[in-house]
Amino acid sequence: MSGFTTTIVHSDRRDPIEHGSLQKPIHATVAYGYEDVQDLADVFQGKSSGYSYGRQVNPTVSALESKIDRMEGGIATVCFATGMAAIGTLLFALLRRGDHFVSSSFLFGNTNSLFQSFSVHGVDASFVDATDVEAVAGAIREETKLVFVETIANPRTQVAALREIGELCRERELIYVVDNTMTSPYLFQPADVGASLIVNSLTKYIGGHGNALGGAITETGLYNWELFDNIYDTYRGADPKKWGITQIRKKGLRDFGGALGAEAAHHIGIGSETLALRLERQCANAKTVTKFLENHEKVDAVYYPGLESHPEHARAKELFRHPGALFSFELAEDVDTFDYLNRLEVVIKSSNLGDNRTLAIPVAQTIYFEMGRERRASMGIKESLVRISVGIEDVDDLIEDFDRGFG
Ligand SMILES: *Cc1c(COP(=O)(O)O)cnc(C)c1O
């Protein structure tokens, strides 16, 4: 197996590409025609691996699926229109009314909202402090089918007890879903801690340029799907390791329809070639900027797993190649957060993360506004918290800008 970046940039060539084109072409087609109708029937019956209809498969999307599979060291990957489509489809395809799952309470805001909706439909979640494996263990019930965690939480950067939860899931025969968006497979491969299914929002670091939305689910092959009652007979094929991901592709992607477009897959595939290069720079920038802010008298707190003051600093060091490129901080009370942000000239006031540009957003007034002050307080989100997604700019320009904010 060659190195991470070599593998990505040569991934498309491993399958025959039309006319020797170095990039997998954009296949702007919905349907696929066959000379012999038997070939068409074979595709529909799963006897051959050809293409049936654009909602389920597209050659450009398949090339991206192979690429992500290689990055994560998985055995199969399915792509979706967005990260949220991947997460929603995963639960929809695998869980039934009466089932229960345990989730980290430190979640991407829309994932949190989505899980609340599932409870209305009879699939209940318990939210726990996932930095503590005992909290996860304590929430498991008879009806519990899976555990869902993120690697580094956004915006407060808590690091889940990823290895310990993996061991717990193996012992209790639970599906272990890890959302790897914040770390990406360059910083961390969840298969190393026993994850069964890996979620990535391709919109963030993997695509990296803020120009396309996408999501993916990767099967690691580590869960024994023979233990899982919710697999329909049709999907109990020859290889039990693939039962879950097959059901996700059919009952989830095909029937729910959150398919990734070929053009977006192309953008994400190109972006992914520089994932390692970008993250090396972004993480180095994040380390320098957080040190600057932590030492500034007008800053009350900085949350970044790369800082020794971070409660999970040692865990992040053990698990991740680098401690990520996202951090959050609170200004001293006598500094107005909005005035500070408005003085920044390089850093852009914007949502999203994983972009090449450094982005800043005041959390309570935007992405966590809908949940209200009380819920925010319970999650440790102060009204003055600012989230920063660090880009690839020259670090001196970033330091100058973060200093400029103080006026
Ligand atoms: C952004 C994000 C998602 C959702 O991804 P979209 O592509 O925006 O739908 C899910 N999980 C995490 C951790 C994210 O940061």
The ligand as an SDF file (V2000), in Angstrom:
LIG
                    3D

 15 15  0  0  0  0  0  0  0  0999 V2000
  -20.9980   19.7130    8.1070 C   0  0  0  0  0  0  0  0  0  0  0  0
  -21.0980   18.4880    8.9060 C   0  0  0  0  0  0  0  0  0  0  0  0
  -22.0720   17.5320    8.6260 C   0  0  0  0  0  0  0  0  0  0  0  0
  -23.1010   17.7190    7.5340 C   0  0  0  0  0  0  0  0  0  0  0  0
  -22.5020   17.8000    6.2790 O   0  0  0  0  0  0  0  0  0  0  0  0
  -23.2020   18.5790    5.0460 P   0  0  0  0  0  0  0  0  0  0  0  0
  -22.3730   18.1390    3.8840 O   0  0  0  0  0  0  0  0  0  0  0  0
  -23.1300   20.0410    5.3260 O   0  0  0  0  0  0  0  0  0  0  0  0
  -24.6060   18.0960    4.9590 O   0  0  0  0  0  0  0  0  0  0  0  0
  -22.1200   16.3930    9.4030 C   0  0  0  0  0  0  0  0  0  0  0  0
  -21.2550   16.1980   10.4170 N   0  0  0  0  0  0  0  0  0  0  0  0
  -20.2980   17.0920   10.7200 C   0  0  0  0  0  0  0  0  0  0  0  0
  -19.3640   16.8120   11.8420 C   0  0  0  0  0  0  0  0  0  0  0  0
  -20.1840   18.2730    9.9800 C   0  0  0  0  0  0  0  0  0  0  0  0
  -19.2390   19.1700   10.2880 O   0  0  0  0  0  0  0  0  0  0  0  0
  1  2  1  0
  2  3  1  0
  2 14  2  0
  3  4  1  0
  3 10  2  0
  4  5  1  0
  5  6  1  0
  6  7  2  0
  6  8  1  0
  6  9  1  0
 10 11  1  0
 11 12  2  0
 12 13  1  0
 12 14  1  0
 14 15  1  0
M  END
$$$$
